[in-house]
Amino acid sequence: MDDAAERVIREVVDAGLKVHRALGPGLLEAAYEHCLAYELEARRLTVERQVPLPIVYEGLRLEGAYRLDLLVDRCVIVEVKAVEALSRLHEAQILTYMRLSGHRLGLLMNFNAELLKQGLRRLVL
């Protein structure tokens, strides 16, 4: 892992903590996603929201089949959740997004946790 990617990861986690402290659990995913993107942009990071992720199967390209919640500095995928608890299915989802997109770093952030660290997963391919 290079230093630039580690810096991005730290900034995303720190921004997530700030958003979680301010808003707390109980909102919809879209609210957290929007506020997290705002906070990351304020930190001068490049943030792309709802990035289309096509699926290619035997030459068939399915456009817009999935979307990345956030792509930060073109190196970290952030999947925002507001669920009771993270499951293996949530981890499988972001791992699949990472494989399909070619990005090696991912953060799964569940803002519905009492403490954000309880709903935070870092994934590396």
LINQUICOR-V107070 format. One record per residue. N is the residue number from 1. OMEGA is omega in whole degrees, -180 to 180 (999 if undefined). D_CENTER is the distance of its C-alpha to the mean C-alpha in whole Angstrom. Layout:
N/OMEGA/D_CENTER + N/OMEGA/D_CENTER
This chain:
1/-180/18 + 2/-176/19 + 3/-179/19 + 4/179/17 + 5/178/14 + 6/178/15 + 7/179/15 + 8/178/12 + 9/-180/10 + 10/-180/13 + 11/-180/13 + 12/180/9 + 13/180/10 + 14/178/13 + 15/178/12 + 16/178/10 + 17/180/14 + 18/179/15 + 19/-179/14 + 20/178/14 + 21/-177/18 + 22/-173/19 + 23/-176/18 + 24/179/18 + 25/172/17 + 26/179/18 + 27/176/17 + 28/-180/15 + 29/-176/11 + 30/179/12 + 31/179/14 + 32/180/11 + 33/-178/9 + 34/-179/12 + 35/178/13 + 36/178/10 + 37/179/10 + 38/-179/14 + 39/180/14 + 40/177/12 + 41/177/14 + 42/178/17 + 43/177/16 + 44/173/17 + 45/176/14 + 46/-178/13 + 47/173/11 + 48/-179/11 + 49/175/10 + 50/-178/10 + 51/179/11 + 52/180/14 + 53/-179/14 + 54/174/17 + 55/177/19 + 56/180/22 + 57/178/25 + 58/178/28 + 59/178/28 + 60/-179/27 + 61/179/24 + 62/-178/22 + 63/173/20 + 64/-180/17 + 65/-180/17 + 66/178/14 + 67/173/11 + 68/178/7 + 69/179/6 + 70/169/5 + 71/-173/7 + 72/-180/8 + 73/178/12 + 74/-180/12 + 75/-178/11 + 76/174/7 + 77/177/5 + 78/176/1 + 79/-176/3 + 80/178/5 + 81/172/9 + 82/-176/12 + 83/-179/14 + 84/179/17 + 85/176/16 + 86/179/13 + 87/176/15 + 88/178/16 + 89/178/15 + 90/178/11 + 91/178/11 + 92/179/13 + 93/-177/11 + 94/176/8 + 95/177/11 + 96/177/13 + 97/180/10 + 98/179/11 + 99/-178/14 + 100/-176/15 + 101/-177/13 + 102/178/15 + 103/-173/12 + 104/-176/12 + 105/178/10 + 106/173/6 + 107/175/5 + 108/-175/5 + 109/178/6 + 110/-177/10 + 111/-180/11 + 112/177/14 + 113/178/15 + 114/173/19 + 115/-176/17 + 116/-179/13 + 117/177/14 + 118/-178/15 + 119/-176/12 + 120/176/10 + 121/176/10 + 122/-179/10 + 123/180/10 + 124/175/13 + 125/999/15
